[in-house]
Amino acid sequence: MPTRGATDDFGDPLNILGRHPEEFFSIMGRIVTLSATMEHQVLIFYQHLVGRDQSLYTDWPVSKLIRQARKELKQLPAPDADLARQWLREADEIRDARNNYVHNLWPAQGDGRLFGWRVSGRGAKASITTEKTMDDMRADLDRLIELLKVPRLHRIQALVSSGQHLHE
């Protein structure tokens, strides 16, 4: 048990987080930061898909943008819609993983497991738990990086950026 007032190298009290490997925080930070980029790309995709101004839908959560984009994919030719549907599915999976990382508490476990939990939005009697390994975190980060690689992003955005699907 950490001594009272003990802190880690960054001054965080050990009685709050305990000792996690620095890689845990490094990967967590990258997942959070890159998820913001992913959310912005989903916003741009949706704005182009529905032919709207860049100032619209900026207050929508990414889950709503993904849900609405899926409904609008009928405007695209079937192969393009399939490609976009796959990208949106992966974005939604990453969004869910990101939410688990960000909204869970991650108290350090004596055996080194990564265990996150939070009270469910459905009531204080239920909780949501997540168990991860550092390998799981690396895999989630790799999936997010793959989703955002420039050639793939250009291909996805090219499906809608011309607006051609709006005039057919």
C-alpha positions as CSV (number, residue, x, y, z in Angstrom):
1,M,0.0,0.0,0.0
2,P,1.4,3.4,-0.9
3,T,2.4,5.6,1.9
4,R,0.2,8.7,2.6
5,G,1.2,11.6,0.4
6,A,3.4,9.4,-1.9
7,T,3.3,10.4,-5.5
8,D,4.5,9.1,-8.8
9,D,7.1,10.9,-11.0
10,F,4.5,13.4,-12.2
11,G,3.2,14.2,-8.8
12,D,0.0,12.1,-9.1
13,P,-0.9,10.7,-5.6
14,L,-0.4,6.9,-5.6
15,N,-3.5,6.4,-3.6
16,I,-5.6,7.6,-6.6
17,L,-4.1,5.7,-9.5
18,G,-1.5,3.5,-8.0
19,R,1.5,2.6,-10.1
20,H,0.9,1.9,-13.8
21,P,3.6,1.5,-16.4
22,E,4.3,4.8,-18.2
23,E,3.4,3.0,-21.4
24,F,-0.2,2.8,-20.1
25,F,-0.5,6.5,-20.0
26,S,1.4,7.0,-23.2
27,I,-1.0,4.7,-25.1
28,M,-4.0,6.1,-23.4
29,G,-3.0,9.7,-24.4
30,R,-2.4,8.6,-28.0
31,I,-5.8,6.9,-28.1
32,V,-7.5,10.0,-26.8
33,T,-5.7,12.4,-29.1
34,L,-6.0,10.3,-32.2
35,S,-9.7,9.6,-31.4
36,A,-10.3,13.4,-31.7
37,T,-8.8,13.3,-35.2
38,M,-11.0,10.3,-36.0
39,E,-14.1,12.1,-34.8
40,H,-13.2,15.1,-36.9
41,Q,-12.8,12.9,-40.0
42,V,-16.2,11.4,-39.3
43,L,-17.7,14.9,-39.1
44,I,-16.1,16.0,-42.4
45,F,-17.3,12.8,-44.0
46,Y,-20.9,13.3,-42.8
47,Q,-20.9,17.0,-43.8
48,H,-19.9,16.1,-47.3
49,L,-22.2,13.1,-47.5
50,V,-25.3,15.2,-46.8
51,G,-23.9,18.3,-48.7
52,R,-24.0,20.6,-45.7
53,D,-22.0,23.6,-44.5
54,Q,-18.9,23.0,-42.4
55,S,-20.4,24.8,-39.5
56,L,-23.3,22.3,-39.2
57,Y,-23.3,19.2,-37.0
58,T,-20.3,20.3,-35.0
59,D,-22.2,19.8,-31.8
60,W,-23.2,16.2,-32.5
61,P,-21.4,13.4,-30.7
62,V,-19.5,11.1,-33.0
63,S,-21.9,8.3,-32.2
64,K,-24.8,10.3,-33.7
65,L,-22.7,11.3,-36.7
66,I,-21.9,7.6,-37.4
67,R,-25.5,6.6,-36.9
68,Q,-26.8,9.3,-39.3
69,A,-24.0,8.6,-41.8
70,R,-25.0,5.0,-42.0
71,K,-28.6,6.0,-42.8
72,E,-27.4,8.3,-45.6
73,L,-25.0,5.8,-47.3
74,K,-27.9,4.9,-49.7
75,Q,-26.9,8.1,-51.6
76,L,-23.6,6.4,-52.7
77,P,-23.1,3.7,-55.3
78,A,-23.2,0.2,-53.6
79,P,-19.4,-0.4,-53.7
80,D,-18.7,3.1,-52.2
81,A,-21.3,2.6,-49.6
82,D,-19.8,-0.7,-48.6
83,L,-16.4,0.8,-48.2
84,A,-17.8,3.7,-46.2
85,R,-19.9,1.3,-44.1
86,Q,-16.8,-0.7,-43.2
87,W,-14.9,2.5,-42.2
88,L,-17.8,3.7,-40.1
89,R,-18.0,0.3,-38.4
90,E,-14.4,0.4,-37.5
91,A,-14.7,4.1,-36.3
92,D,-17.6,3.1,-34.1
93,E,-15.7,0.2,-32.6
94,I,-12.8,2.5,-31.8
95,R,-15.2,5.1,-30.4
96,D,-16.5,2.5,-28.0
97,A,-13.0,1.4,-27.0
98,R,-12.0,5.1,-26.5
99,N,-15.0,5.7,-24.3
100,N,-14.0,2.8,-22.1
101,Y,-10.5,4.1,-21.7
102,V,-11.6,7.7,-21.0
103,H,-14.7,7.2,-18.8
104,N,-13.4,4.3,-16.7
105,L,-11.5,4.5,-13.5
106,W,-8.2,2.5,-13.8
107,P,-7.0,1.7,-10.3
108,A,-3.7,-0.2,-10.4
109,Q,-4.1,-3.8,-9.5
110,G,-1.5,-5.6,-7.4
111,D,-1.0,-8.3,-10.0
112,G,-0.5,-5.8,-12.8
113,R,-3.8,-6.4,-14.6
114,L,-5.4,-3.4,-16.2
115,F,-8.9,-3.2,-14.8
116,G,-11.3,-0.3,-15.6
117,W,-14.7,0.3,-14.2
118,R,-17.4,2.9,-14.1
119,V,-21.0,3.3,-12.8
120,S,-23.4,2.5,-15.7
121,G,-25.5,5.4,-17.0
122,R,-28.5,3.1,-16.4
123,G,-28.3,3.5,-12.6
124,A,-25.9,3.5,-9.7
125,K,-26.6,-0.2,-9.0
126,A,-24.8,-1.3,-12.2
127,S,-21.3,-0.9,-13.3
128,I,-19.3,-1.4,-16.5
129,T,-16.0,-3.2,-16.3
130,T,-13.2,-3.6,-18.7
131,E,-10.1,-5.8,-18.4
132,K,-7.2,-5.1,-20.8
133,T,-3.6,-6.0,-21.2
134,M,-0.9,-3.7,-22.5
135,D,-1.1,-5.8,-25.7
136,D,-4.8,-5.1,-25.9
137,M,-4.1,-1.4,-25.6
138,R,-1.4,-1.6,-28.3
139,A,-3.8,-3.4,-30.6
140,D,-6.5,-0.7,-30.0
141,L,-4.0,2.0,-30.8
142,D,-2.9,0.1,-34.0
143,R,-6.5,-0.2,-35.1
144,L,-7.0,3.5,-34.7
145,I,-3.8,4.3,-36.6
146,E,-4.9,2.1,-39.4
147,L,-8.2,3.9,-39.6
148,L,-6.5,7.2,-39.9
149,K,-3.7,6.4,-42.4
150,V,-3.6,9.1,-45.1
151,P,-4.2,6.9,-48.2
152,R,-7.2,5.3,-46.5
153,L,-8.6,8.6,-45.3
154,H,-8.2,10.2,-48.7
155,R,-10.1,7.2,-50.3
156,I,-12.9,7.6,-47.8
157,Q,-13.2,11.3,-48.1
158,A,-13.0,11.1,-51.9
159,L,-16.2,9.1,-51.8
160,V,-18.1,12.2,-50.8
161,S,-16.0,15.3,-51.2
162,S,-16.9,16.1,-54.8
163,G,-20.6,16.1,-54.0
164,Q,-21.3,14.1,-57.2
165,H,-23.5,11.7,-55.3
166,L,-25.8,14.6,-54.4
167,H,-26.6,15.3,-58.1
168,E,-27.2,11.8,-59.4
